[in-house]
């Protein structure tokens, strides 16, 4: 080595292991024999390379679970439960708003009762024949006391599920008014006298009452998206027919016909059927029961499920009742899950019902 030339250094590198990466020697580790430290600023191949930074492994990303049929089923069940809960809340709010509209006399006439879950409950449903001003429908009342257009007893809860419809022309003893048609009791004393008359005539104690408002009835049917009705042939003009601002009803025999709210209400009011002039009040009562059955089928259909919150809001607005929201919910729950029993219609063309026939109808209702 000549004077003035930089010293030459021999560089030794350890061979990397096949299983382990290169390991930098510790600064405090002893030097290998014959190995000299490199000057900090000199390197035979140019500038000294930057020190090797320690290895930092990347964070492992969380692996998403694949979408399985069980996850989809849980999502669907959760959505259904949320929709049902929403409908329940809407129903209870609407029922709370409508509660307390029956008279004190009506409350006094009722036998009372708890929730129709563990025990049977008798509910009297009354429909008034009062019509809006300007109606051209024969026999309809537009002002003052109105007669009950329909009278039906429902027995629900505690495993019971039966119906008893009383023809409106049935002759009975009305307390304080002598022997009259049973529908006159509502005109004389409202729901309170109708309750006492029905209870005295049948011997059935009435726990709750529902007074149907026909002015709100079409809104409920429309909230359901209409109903599919199937029955005998009906051709009639209600309130003068379409030409006079009313409704013309045309129902073919044995075929399902889709009806909106106005059409369903008109069908329930038909008294004179051009397709069958021999029909009487008993035929009309059976037709009303078919309408109720069609409404129930609609609510339990997929279309009814989609519309359930709208239906829940309109149901309590269609009638007046003594029942609170939870009691009313229990009644409709029993109706929805109890099937559609055959409605026994009590009455005759003459209006006089033999005592033995009445007792058979009452026993069947109580045992149902």
PyMOL commands that set and color helices and strands:
alter all, ss='L'
color gray80, all
select helices_A, chain A and resi 69-98+104-109+184-202+214-223+242-244+261-269+281-299+302-306+308-318+325-337+355-367
alter helices_A, ss='H'
color red, helices_A
select strands_A, chain A and resi 121-128+148-157+160-166+171-174+178-181+208-212+227-229+234-238+247-251+257-259+319-321+343-346
alter strands_A, ss='S'
color yellow, strands_A
deselect
rebuild
show_as cartoon
